[in-house]
């Protein structure tokens, strides 16, 4: 493996740095999403059931014990609801202000998960470009050898071609996991967002007595 890396030439150094950095970001984000939990849809259903039975305190306690961006967003809405109802505000005011509270809180709750995802896009973009640069430099090296040699030296020419192919392959092998990881993580964020929107609808229905 070390021999293959060395055959790739100096361009393998930035590619190696990209691979290490990309792996670090993937591990970091995987831990963040694991901490956020995956039972957000089940939480929404349980909260909806609690509200349907009029158990606002039970729904609030459930969110406090669960944690994660969805629970935090629902909790912000429920706390706002309790504050407004205690102040005897009109139902239409309660609905408007609770909706506004949850809509404003949701991006804040998701911000922790969205951090550093842009680095995966960067890695996926520049790794193939670095690989292509290595391809060009490898081919230039091969042509230089051919131009400088009185006769064709297959070994020297093959070295340049090998450098070109190795860097191209390395760039793609680094970019592909970054693209896959970014797609998986953004899909999880979309799922959280959809659940938050459904939770908001549940709370609005509860406020309106539906």
Secondary structure, DSSP 8 states (H G I E B T S, - for coil): -HHHHHHT-THHHHHHHHHHHHHHHHHHHHHHHHHH-S-HHHHHHHHHHHHHTT-HHHHHHHHHHH-SHHHHHHHHHHHHHHHHHHTT--HHHHHHHHHHHHHHHHHHHHHHHHTTHHHHHHHHHHHHHHHHHHHHHHHHHHHHHHHH-SS--HHHHHHHHHHHHHHHHHHHHHHHHHHHHHHHHHHHHHHHHHHHHHHHHHHHHHHTT-
